[in-house]
Amino acid sequence: MPKCYHGLRPLAIFLLLWAAAVYPAACLFGWKDWRWVAVSGGVAFFAFIVIGGWLYRIANRQATGTYLALRRTLFEAGLNQPIVLETSKAQCQRLNSVIVTRQKR
């Protein structure tokens, strides 16, 4: 569910909602009147906000359990102590520099 918010997916979802709202709005106002564009866009935007908010809450609930488990594991490993955190950061930076130098060869 959290992947719904990455890249161009939100735009694609909005465009699909707009495409679904075009025909009813055009039938209501007629194809030659410009109001069908505004009405269909407004309906699609409203639906996007409502559905997006609902999906965001679902994704947040799904991610919370995983985050809390990860956080508990990190605390058990001692990463809540500043010296352990700084040592881990230094080791990551050292490994990163080794990887970068290997890739440059």
N, C-alpha and C positions, 0 to 999 in steps of 0.2 A: 504494500500500500504506500509506503513512503516514496517509492520510485515515481509516483504520479506527479511529484513536484520537481522533478529534475529535467533540465534541458528545455526542449520545446514542447513537452507534453501539455503544460497548462494552455499554451496557445492552441494546440491541436484540439484539446477538449473544448475550448471556447468556440473555435471554428465549427466543430461538429454540432454544438448546441445552436449556433447561429444558423447553420445550414438546415437544422430541423425546424427552426422558427421562421425561415424565409417564406416557405410556401403558404402556411396559414395566414401570415401577415399580408402577403401579396394577394391572396384570394379575398381578404377582407377589404383592402384598400385599392386593389387593382395594380397591375404592373406599371402603368404609366404614372402613377402618383408616387412621389418620393417618400411619403410617410411610411411605407412598408419597410424601408431600410432602417429608419429610426426605431420603429416599433419592434422589429425583429431583433435589432441590435440590443435594445433595452431589455427585452425578454431574455435573450441569451445571456446578457451580462448579469441580470438578476438570478437566473438559474445557475450560472457559473459561481456566483458568490455563495448562494445557498448550498449547492452541492459541494463546492470546494471547502466551505467551512465544516460541513458534515464529515467529509473525507479526512480533513485535517485532524479533527477530533479523534476519529477512528485510528488514524496513523499514529497520533500522539499516544493513545492508549496502548497500541501494539509495541511501540518503541520504549515505553516507560519500563516495562518489566525487564527487557533486555538491558537497558541502561542501568537499572538498579542492580542487576546481577553482575554486570561488569564493574560497577562502582564498588560493590562489596568485595569482589575478587581483588581489585586494586588496593583497597584498604587492608585486606588480609595480607597482601604482598608487602605492605609497609609503604606504599607510595603516597600516603597522606603525610609522611614525615618529610620535611624540606631537604634533608641531606640525601635521602634515598632518591627523591625526585630529581635533584640536581645531578646526582651520579648517573641516573638513567638518561637524563637529557644529554650529558656529556658523552656517554657511550653511544647514543643514537647519532649525535653529530659526528663522532669519530667514524662510525660505520658508514654514514652518509658520504663523508669525504672519501673513504676507501672505494665505495661504489662509483662515485663520480670520476675518480682517477682511473678506475678500470674501464669505464665507458669511453673515456677520452683516448685511450690507446688504440 
